[in-house]
Amino acid sequence: MTGRIITVRHGLPDQDRNVRITAREYGDWWAEYDRSGLAPGQTPPPELFELAANAGTVVSSVLPRAIETASMLTRGGRNVPKDVIYVEAPLPPPPVPFLRLRPGVWGVISRSFWFWGYAPEGVETHRASWIRVARVGDRLAGLAAGGGDVMLCGHGYLNWMLDRQLRKTGWRRESHVGRNHYFSWRIYSPAPGAASVAGDAKAEAKLAAE
């Protein structure tokens, strides 16, 4: 029986947001954010521990904030496959000089520039991110087709994109808890006929879990 897909946003990273920085400095700030683990003293909602305990598979992005979230939810008691395919969509620092803004504001500006096509050399484009998200959806569906729920410990915007991809391919969103805050999650039920997921997706999922 095909399981459900559960997408979880990581907890609060251990990174100072109360600074005013330039766009160039935002690039450095974001790189440090990607290297940061979770801030101490956090406790995920009890429901997430239960969902993780009952999941047949838990997977994670390769970024520390997601890895530590997965370890926390599984209480460090199980193997959690990690893959770069699950990392956050990029936030390249925008070409806006002179201004000094808080990182959260720069994030909105950066996302807007990126959405409309700004992607310096070496940065994944908006279109390429959607192609990757389609692969993520196929991989999670393949894992779920093997039986048991699948939990992804990932990132806010990537999970938002994945929400649209999964529903586009017939998955039904059962619940969405916590909006898009830290430790928020969404649960998806399989589409009718999901037991016959394409063999390629199953094969890729099997390889990814090994």
N, C-alpha and C positions, 0 to 999 in steps of 0.2 A: 504494500500500500504506500502510495506516495506521501511523503511527509510535508510539513509546512516549511516556509522560509521565514526566518526571523532576522531582521536587520537592526543592529544596535549601533548607536553613536557612542564613541569613547567618552570617558570621564574628563573632568577639567584638567588640562595640561598644566604643568608647573612652569608657567611663563608669565611674566609681568605684562599686563595690558594697559597699565596706567602710566604710559609714557607718550610723549609727543615726538614723532620722528618724521623724517623726510621719506619720499617714495623709495629712494635708494636704500635708506636705512631699513625700510620695511622689508625689502628683499632679504637683508641679513636677519631681521627679526623672524621672518617666516622660516628661513633655513634653520634657525635655532629652535623654533616651534616644532619643526619636524624631527628634531633630535631630542626633544623633551619627553620625559615620561609624565606620569600623573602627579598632580599636586597631592601632598599628604592629607590624611584626615577625611577622605571621602568614603561614603558607604552607598553602593548602588541600591536601588529599590529591591525589596525581597523578591518581587515577582521575577526579576531578571535572574537571580540565583536559581530559582525554580525552573525557569525556561532553559537555562544552560544545563542544569542537571538532567533534564528530560530530553535534551537534544541528542540525536544520534551522532551528529557531527558539529564541531565548533571550528570555524576558520577565522583568520585574522589578516588584516593588512600587515605589512612588514614594518610599519612605523611604530616607535616605542609606545605612544599613547594608546594605540589599538592593541598592541601585544599585552601591555600591562592590564588593560581592561579585560581581555580574554582570560588572562591568568587569574585576575581577581574573581571573575564570575565563575570560573571552573575551580576556584580555590587551589589552583596549581596542581590539580590532581589528574590531569589528562593531557594527552598530546594535542596540540592545536596547530594544524598546518598553517603556514604563513605564505603569502604570495603578493608580489608587487602589483598584480592585477587589481587588488582591492584598495590601493592607495587613493588618497584624496585627489580630486580634480585640481589642476594647478592654479596658483594665484600669482602670476607674474607681476612684479612691481610696475605700476603704470607710468607712462612718460609724462609725469606731472611735476614740474620743478617748483622749488621755493616753499611750498606748503609744508607745515608740520602738523600732523594729525595723529590721532590715536590709532593703534593697529586695527581695531574693529572698523573704523571708518575707511581706512585704506583697504581693508578686505572687501568692503562693498564696492568701492571704486575699481579695485583690481578685477573683481568678478565681472563688473559691467564691461570694462574694456575687453576682457577675455571673451565674454559672451558675444561681443560684436566683432570678434576676429583678431584682437591683439594677442599675438603669441610670438615672442622673439625666438630666434633660432634655438632649437633644442627643447622648446617648451611644447608640450602636447596641446594641440588645438582643440577648440570646442567640438568640432566634428569628430576628431580622433577620440576624444573622451567618450562620445556617445557610442562609437564603435566598440570601445573597450567595455562600456557598460553593458552592451548587448552580449558580449562574451561572458561577463560576470553573471548575467541573468541565466545564460545557458548552463554555465558551470554549476550554479546553485541549484538549478532545476534538475541537472543530472545527479547531483548528490542527493537531493530529496527523492528522486525516483528510485534510489536504492533502498528506501525505507527509512523512516525516522525523520524528525525535524532537523533542519540545518540552521545554525546560527552564525551570522557574519558579524564580527566586531570590526566596524569600519568607521566611516567619516560622514559628517553632516551633509555636504553637498553631493557627494557620490551616492549616499543613500537616497537623497531626494531624486536624483536622476534614475536610480535603480527602481524607485517606486513607480515612476512612469513607465519604465521598460517592462517591469513585471506585469503591471496591469494591462499594458498594451498587448502582451502575449497571453492574456487570459487568466492570470492569477488574480484572486480576489483578496483585497486588503480587509482583513478581519478587524484589526484595531491599529490605532496609532496613539501611543502614550508618550506624553512629555513634549509634544510639539516637535521642535528640532533642538531641544536643549541637550546638555550632556546627560548621558545615560538614557536618552529617549530610545524608543524602539517601535518597530512596525512588524505585524505578523500577517503573512499571506497564506491563503489556502490554495491548493492546487487547482488548476483548471480542469474541467471535465475532460477525461481522456488523457490526463497527465501521466498515467502509468505507461503510456506508449511514447515517452520522451525519446527523441532521436538517439540512436546508438552513439553517435559522435559525441554528444553532450555527456552521456554516461561515461564514455571512455576517457574524455578529458578530465571529468570530475574524479574518476578513479586514480588517474595518474597524479592529479594535484594533491590527493589525499595521502599518497604514499611517501 
